[in-house]
Amino acid sequence: MKTLFVTGGAGFIGSAVVRLLVSGGAYRVVTIDKLTYAGNTESLGEAFDAANHRFVQADIGDGATVRALFDEERPAGVIHLAAESHVDRSIDAPADFIQTNVVGTFTLLQESLRYQRRLSPAEASDFRFVHVSTDEVFGSLGPAGKFTESTPYSPRSPYAASKAAADHLARAWFHTYGLSTVTTNCSNNYGPYQFPEKLVPLVIQQALHGREIPIYGRGENVRDWLYVDDHARALIAVLERGVPGETYNIGCHGERRNIEMAEAICGLLDELSPHPTIRDRRSLITFVADRPGHDQRYAIDMSKIERELGWRATETTDSGLRKTVQWYLDNQAWCERVQAGTYRGERLGLGALT
């Protein structure tokens, strides 16, 4: 059984990858996570105690610890998801994003290269480093068109800039040093275990409890919404069949305006969990000052990963959103535990540097 490292594996997307890998039984997984506010071992579910799983609390920027883990575990690959990921928080505290997303990725690349160079030729040829990034590195689209793997980079937020820098490092370590990196750029994820600061879980939590639902601007910003389990399957496909040095875009043909997502969530909650006094939760939607540098539209052309790796999304935005709302209804205790003392739905991203 091959061993894999999943960095950031106690986070939202990372835990979905770990749960899928561990339940599949084909790999032994070592989850590496710093356990910041958005990381929680509860997100690993039954995978946490599985025989083919090990959890290590560590910072990817700690080169000595990472090197010792490589020496001890001898992984066949790395799926690198460890990152600070919330745009609003990057506006308020950009230094954290530079440290983890840029310096941390650099350290992990260096230790991966050091390790790969010590492998036998056959093992080195099989080793993969999957660097997981975002479509936000491409900037903002106009009313038409989609991001492709050759779209020029134009990051507009500190978060996007830090991920763009990490992408360039991963590609440079392939071209300069021969490290077997593969890069992915995904659209906006949603689904179970997402920390309630992002749009979908925040709207769910606010609407469920009859509180105002803050929507930036007029809610006209468009995102391509990708169900997290579909993304996890795509990352495993890239690990197993992706070509070193290549980039794969991952999306869902799920373009919707933010206001449409909020209204859809309100409708699902009205159906699945009616409020005792609020007949139509859409009445809770409140427009607030827009986020600085808010990109207008994202859309992904994922034809390359569909054509070359045979991956396709299985959830539509409607089916995935229904599953997501039902999961949060069934797991309110989890929401309360992960938010306790850290975040209670307050406005972030106003540019008050910390």
C-alpha positions as CSV (number, residue, x, y, z in Angstrom):
1,M,0.0,0.0,0.0
2,K,1.5,3.3,-1.1
3,T,1.8,6.2,1.4
4,L,0.6,9.7,0.4
5,F,1.0,13.0,2.2
6,V,-2.0,15.3,2.2
7,T,-1.0,18.8,3.6
8,G,-3.9,20.8,5.0
9,G,-5.8,17.6,5.3
10,A,-7.9,18.7,8.3
11,G,-9.2,21.6,6.3
12,F,-12.3,21.8,4.1
13,I,-11.0,20.4,0.7
14,G,-8.2,18.5,2.3
15,S,-10.4,16.5,4.6
16,A,-12.6,15.5,1.6
17,V,-9.5,14.2,-0.1
18,V,-8.4,12.3,3.0
19,R,-11.8,10.8,3.6
20,L,-12.0,9.6,0.0
21,L,-8.5,8.2,-0.1
22,V,-8.8,6.4,3.2
23,S,-12.2,4.9,2.5
24,G,-10.9,3.7,-0.9
25,G,-8.3,1.5,0.9
26,A,-5.7,1.8,-1.9
27,Y,-3.4,4.2,0.0
28,R,-2.1,4.9,3.4
29,V,-2.6,8.6,4.1
30,V,-0.5,10.8,6.3
31,T,-2.4,14.0,7.0
32,I,-0.2,17.0,7.8
33,D,-2.0,20.0,9.2
34,K,-1.1,23.0,11.4
35,L,-4.7,23.1,12.8
36,T,-5.3,26.8,12.4
37,Y,-8.8,28.2,13.1
38,A,-10.1,26.6,9.8
39,G,-8.6,23.1,10.4
40,N,-10.3,20.6,12.6
41,T,-9.7,16.9,13.1
42,E,-13.4,16.3,13.3
43,S,-13.6,17.0,9.6
44,L,-11.7,13.8,9.0
45,G,-14.6,11.8,10.3
46,E,-14.1,8.0,10.5
47,A,-10.8,8.4,8.5
48,F,-9.1,9.8,11.6
49,D,-8.9,6.5,13.4
50,A,-8.6,4.3,10.3
51,A,-5.7,1.8,10.2
52,N,-4.4,3.3,6.9
53,H,-4.3,6.9,8.3
54,R,-1.9,8.9,10.4
55,F,-2.5,12.5,11.6
56,V,0.5,14.8,12.2
57,Q,0.1,18.3,13.5
58,A,2.9,20.2,11.8
59,D,3.6,23.4,9.9
60,I,4.7,22.9,6.3
61,G,7.1,25.8,6.8
62,D,9.0,23.8,9.4
63,G,11.6,22.2,7.1
64,A,13.2,20.0,9.7
65,T,9.9,18.4,10.6
66,V,8.8,17.9,7.0
67,R,12.2,16.4,6.2
68,A,11.9,13.9,9.1
69,L,8.4,12.9,7.9
70,F,9.7,12.2,4.4
71,D,12.5,10.1,5.8
72,E,10.2,8.2,8.1
73,E,7.2,7.7,5.8
74,R,8.7,7.5,2.3
75,P,5.6,8.7,0.5
76,A,4.8,8.0,-3.2
77,G,3.3,11.4,-3.6
78,V,2.1,14.7,-2.0
79,I,-1.2,16.4,-2.5
80,H,-0.5,20.0,-1.3
81,L,-3.6,21.8,0.0
82,A,-2.2,23.6,3.1
83,A,-3.0,27.2,2.6
84,E,-4.6,30.3,4.1
85,S,-7.6,30.6,1.8
86,H,-10.1,33.3,2.7
87,V,-9.9,36.4,0.6
88,D,-11.4,38.7,3.2
89,R,-8.9,37.6,5.8
90,S,-6.1,38.1,3.3
91,I,-7.2,41.8,3.0
92,D,-6.9,42.2,6.7
93,A,-3.8,40.1,7.4
94,P,-1.8,39.5,4.2
95,A,1.4,38.5,6.1
96,D,-0.2,35.2,7.2
97,F,-0.9,34.3,3.5
98,I,2.6,35.1,2.3
99,Q,4.1,33.0,5.1
100,T,2.0,29.9,4.6
101,N,1.1,30.0,0.9
102,V,4.5,31.2,-0.5
103,V,7.2,30.5,2.1
104,G,5.4,27.3,3.2
105,T,5.0,26.0,-0.3
106,F,8.7,26.8,-1.0
107,T,9.8,24.8,2.0
108,L,7.6,21.9,1.0
109,L,8.9,21.9,-2.6
110,Q,12.5,22.0,-1.3
111,E,12.0,19.0,1.0
112,S,10.1,17.1,-1.7
113,L,12.9,17.7,-4.1
114,R,15.5,16.6,-1.6
115,Y,13.5,13.4,-1.0
116,Q,12.8,12.7,-4.7
117,R,16.5,12.9,-5.5
118,R,17.3,10.1,-2.9
119,L,14.8,7.7,-4.5
120,S,15.6,5.0,-6.9
121,P,15.0,5.9,-10.6
122,A,11.8,3.9,-10.7
123,E,10.5,5.5,-7.4
124,A,11.5,8.9,-8.5
125,S,9.7,8.5,-11.8
126,D,6.5,7.5,-10.0
127,F,6.6,10.3,-7.4
128,R,4.1,13.1,-7.8
129,F,3.7,16.5,-6.1
130,V,0.1,17.8,-6.8
131,H,0.0,21.5,-6.1
132,V,-3.6,22.6,-5.5
133,S,-4.4,26.2,-6.5
134,T,-7.4,28.4,-7.4
135,D,-9.0,30.1,-10.4
136,E,-8.6,33.4,-8.5
137,V,-5.0,33.7,-9.8
138,F,-6.4,34.5,-13.3
139,G,-8.2,37.7,-12.1
140,S,-11.7,38.7,-13.4
141,L,-13.5,37.7,-16.5
142,G,-15.8,39.8,-18.6
143,P,-19.4,38.7,-19.4
144,A,-18.2,36.0,-21.7
145,G,-15.3,33.4,-21.9
146,K,-13.8,31.0,-19.5
147,F,-10.4,30.5,-17.8
148,T,-8.2,27.9,-19.6
149,E,-4.9,26.5,-18.6
150,S,-3.1,29.1,-20.7
151,T,-5.0,32.2,-19.3
152,P,-2.5,34.8,-18.2
153,Y,-2.3,35.4,-14.4
154,S,-3.8,38.6,-13.0
155,P,-4.3,38.2,-9.3
156,R,-6.3,41.0,-7.6
157,S,-6.3,40.1,-3.9
158,P,-3.5,39.2,-1.4
159,Y,-4.8,35.7,-1.3
160,A,-4.8,35.3,-5.1
161,A,-1.3,36.9,-5.3
162,S,0.0,34.4,-2.8
163,K,-1.4,31.5,-4.6
164,A,-0.1,32.8,-7.9
165,A,3.4,33.0,-6.4
166,A,3.1,29.4,-5.2
167,D,1.9,28.2,-8.6
168,H,5.0,29.8,-10.2
169,L,7.3,28.2,-7.6
170,A,5.8,24.7,-8.3
171,R,6.3,25.1,-12.0
172,A,9.8,26.5,-11.6
173,W,10.8,23.5,-9.4
174,F,9.6,21.2,-12.3
175,H,11.4,23.1,-15.0
176,T,14.6,23.9,-13.1
177,Y,15.1,20.9,-10.8
178,G,12.9,18.2,-12.3
179,L,10.6,17.8,-9.3
180,S,7.4,16.0,-10.6
181,T,4.9,18.8,-9.9
182,V,1.4,18.9,-11.3
183,T,-0.7,22.0,-10.7
184,T,-4.5,22.3,-10.5
185,N,-6.7,25.4,-10.5
186,C,-10.2,24.9,-9.2
187,S,-13.3,27.0,-9.1
188,N,-15.2,27.9,-5.9
189,N,-15.8,24.8,-3.7
190,Y,-18.8,24.2,-1.4
191,G,-20.0,21.2,0.6
192,P,-19.8,19.5,4.0
193,Y,-17.3,20.6,6.6
194,Q,-16.6,24.1,5.1
195,F,-15.8,26.7,7.8
196,P,-18.8,29.1,8.1
197,E,-16.9,32.2,6.9
198,K,-17.3,31.3,3.2
199,L,-20.5,32.4,1.3
200,V,-22.4,29.1,1.2
201,P,-22.1,28.0,4.8
202,L,-22.4,31.6,6.1
203,V,-25.7,32.1,4.2
204,I,-26.9,28.7,5.6
205,Q,-26.1,29.6,9.2
206,Q,-27.5,33.1,9.0
207,A,-30.7,32.1,7.3
208,L,-31.2,29.0,9.5
209,H,-31.2,31.2,12.6
210,G,-33.2,34.0,11.2
211,R,-30.3,36.5,11.0
212,E,-29.5,39.1,8.3
213,I,-27.7,37.6,5.3
214,P,-24.9,40.0,4.1
215,I,-24.3,40.0,0.4
216,Y,-21.5,42.1,-1.1
217,G,-22.5,44.8,-3.5
218,R,-25.7,43.7,-5.3
219,G,-24.7,40.1,-5.4
220,E,-24.0,40.2,-9.1
221,N,-20.5,38.5,-8.9
222,V,-20.4,35.2,-10.7
223,R,-18.6,32.1,-9.5
224,D,-18.4,28.5,-11.0
225,W,-19.5,26.4,-8.1
226,L,-17.8,23.0,-7.6
227,Y,-19.0,20.4,-5.1
228,V,-16.1,19.4,-2.9
229,D,-16.3,15.7,-3.3
230,D,-16.1,16.1,-7.1
231,H,-13.0,18.2,-6.6
232,A,-11.5,15.5,-4.3
233,R,-12.0,12.9,-7.0
234,A,-10.4,15.2,-9.6
235,L,-7.3,15.6,-7.4
236,I,-6.9,11.9,-7.0
237,A,-7.2,11.5,-10.8
238,V,-4.4,14.1,-11.2
239,L,-2.3,12.3,-8.7
240,E,-2.7,9.0,-10.5
241,R,-2.8,10.0,-14.1
242,G,-1.6,13.6,-14.4
243,V,1.5,14.5,-16.4
244,P,4.4,16.2,-14.5
245,G,4.7,19.8,-15.5
246,E,1.1,20.1,-16.7
247,T,-1.8,22.1,-15.3
248,Y,-5.4,21.0,-15.1
249,N,-8.4,23.3,-14.5
250,I,-11.2,21.9,-12.4
251,G,-14.8,23.2,-12.5
252,C,-18.4,22.2,-12.9
253,H,-20.2,24.4,-15.5
254,G,-21.9,25.7,-12.3
255,E,-21.9,29.5,-12.9
256,R,-24.2,31.4,-10.7
257,R,-24.4,34.9,-9.3
258,N,-23.9,35.2,-5.5
259,I,-27.4,36.5,-5.1
260,E,-28.8,33.4,-6.9
261,M,-26.9,31.1,-4.5
262,A,-28.2,32.9,-1.5
263,E,-31.8,32.8,-2.8
264,A,-31.5,29.1,-3.6
265,I,-30.2,28.4,-0.1
266,C,-33.1,30.3,1.4
267,G,-35.5,28.3,-0.6
268,L,-34.0,25.0,0.4
269,L,-34.1,26.0,4.1
270,D,-37.7,27.2,3.8
271,E,-38.5,23.7,2.4
272,L,-36.3,21.5,4.7
273,S,-36.4,23.5,8.0
274,P,-39.2,26.1,8.0
275,H,-38.7,29.1,10.4
276,P,-41.4,29.6,13.0
277,T,-41.9,33.2,12.1
278,I,-40.1,34.0,8.8
279,R,-42.1,32.6,5.9
280,D,-39.6,33.6,3.2
281,R,-35.9,33.7,4.3
282,R,-35.0,35.7,1.2
283,S,-36.3,38.7,3.2
284,L,-33.2,38.4,5.3
285,I,-30.8,39.2,2.4
286,T,-29.1,42.6,3.1
287,F,-26.7,44.2,0.6
288,V,-23.5,45.5,2.2
289,A,-20.5,47.5,0.9
290,D,-18.6,45.4,-1.6
291,R,-15.3,43.7,-0.9
292,P,-12.2,45.8,-2.1
293,G,-11.0,44.4,-5.4
294,H,-13.9,42.0,-5.8
295,D,-13.5,40.1,-9.1
296,Q,-16.7,40.2,-11.1
297,R,-16.8,36.8,-12.8
298,Y,-15.0,33.4,-12.8
299,A,-15.8,30.5,-15.1
300,I,-13.7,27.4,-15.8
301,D,-13.0,25.5,-19.0
302,M,-12.3,22.0,-17.7
303,S,-12.2,20.2,-21.0
304,K,-8.5,19.3,-20.6
305,I,-9.0,17.2,-17.4
306,E,-12.2,15.7,-18.9
307,R,-10.4,14.8,-22.1
308,E,-7.0,13.6,-20.8
309,L,-7.8,12.2,-17.4
310,G,-11.5,11.1,-17.8
311,W,-12.8,13.1,-14.8
312,R,-16.2,14.7,-14.8
313,A,-18.2,16.4,-12.1
314,T,-21.1,14.2,-10.9
315,E,-23.0,16.8,-8.9
316,T,-24.9,19.7,-10.4
317,T,-25.1,23.0,-8.5
318,D,-28.7,22.1,-7.5
319,S,-28.0,18.6,-6.3
320,G,-24.8,19.6,-4.5
321,L,-26.4,22.5,-2.8
322,R,-29.3,20.4,-1.6
323,K,-26.8,17.9,-0.1
324,T,-24.9,20.7,1.5
325,V,-27.8,22.4,3.1
326,Q,-29.0,19.0,4.5
327,W,-25.5,18.3,5.9
328,Y,-25.4,21.6,7.8
329,L,-28.9,21.0,9.1
330,D,-27.8,17.6,10.4
331,N,-24.5,18.9,11.8
332,Q,-25.2,22.1,13.7
333,A,-23.2,20.8,16.7
334,W,-20.1,20.7,14.5
335,C,-20.7,24.3,13.3
336,E,-21.0,25.5,16.9
337,R,-17.8,23.7,18.0
338,V,-15.6,24.9,15.1
339,Q,-16.8,28.5,15.5
340,A,-16.5,28.7,19.2
341,G,-14.3,31.6,20.2
342,T,-13.0,32.2,16.6
343,Y,-15.6,33.5,14.3
344,R,-19.3,34.4,14.8
345,G,-20.2,35.7,11.4
346,E,-18.7,39.2,11.7
347,R,-17.7,41.2,8.6
348,L,-14.1,40.7,7.5
349,G,-12.1,42.1,4.7
350,L,-12.5,45.8,5.3
351,G,-8.8,46.5,5.0
352,A,-8.0,47.0,8.7
353,L,-4.4,45.6,8.5
354,T,-3.3,43.4,11.3
